[in-house]
Amino acid sequence: MTTQNHSILPDSTIVPLTVAAERFGVSVKTLRRRIADGTIRGYRVGRLIRVDLHELDKRLLVEIPSRR
């Protein structure tokens, strides 16, 4: 018998919107808007919506170039 990994996102950290909003210093409403406009992906677990912290790091954090 083979074992199967049923995890869709093997290297992800899925957290509630409130946790992600607090970590990134934004509101839950902002995260919901970003999910609606397709900037980030949300995952429904039952009635709850979760987001992947690794994806948020990649998509929300944008480096501002500086001149020197």
C-alpha positions in Angstrom: 0.0 0.0 0.0 1.4 3.4 -0.9 0.9 6.5 1.2 -0.3 9.6 -0.5 0.2 13.2 0.6 -3.2 14.8 0.4 -2.0 18.2 1.2 -2.6 20.6 -1.7 0.1 23.1 -0.4 2.9 21.0 1.1 5.2 23.9 2.1 2.7 26.4 3.1 1.6 28.1 6.3 -2.2 28.6 6.1 -3.5 31.0 8.7 -6.8 32.9 9.4 -7.2 36.4 7.9 -6.9 38.0 11.3 -3.5 36.5 11.9 -2.2 37.5 8.5 -3.7 41.0 8.9 -1.9 41.5 12.2 1.4 40.2 10.9 1.4 42.5 7.8 -0.1 45.5 9.6 -3.2 45.7 7.3 -6.9 45.2 7.9 -8.8 42.0 7.3 -10.9 44.1 4.8 -7.7 44.8 2.8 -6.9 41.1 2.6 -10.5 40.3 1.5 -10.2 43.0 -1.2 -6.9 41.5 -2.4 -8.5 38.1 -2.6 -11.4 39.5 -4.5 -9.2 41.3 -7.0 -6.9 38.3 -7.5 -3.8 39.7 -6.0 -3.6 36.9 -3.4 -5.4 33.5 -3.1 -7.7 32.7 -0.3 -8.6 29.1 0.7 -11.9 28.2 2.1 -11.9 25.7 4.9 -15.5 25.0 5.7 -16.9 28.5 6.3 -13.5 30.0 7.2 -11.1 31.8 4.8 -7.4 31.2 5.2 -4.4 32.7 3.4 -0.8 31.4 2.9 1.8 33.5 4.7 4.5 32.5 2.2 2.3 33.8 -0.7 1.6 37.0 1.1 5.4 37.6 1.7 5.9 37.3 -2.1 2.9 39.3 -3.3 2.3 42.0 -0.6 5.8 42.9 0.3 7.3 45.1 -2.4 10.8 46.5 -2.1 11.0 50.3 -2.7 14.0 51.1 -4.8 16.3 53.8 -3.4 18.8 56.0 -5.1 22.3 56.3 -3.8 
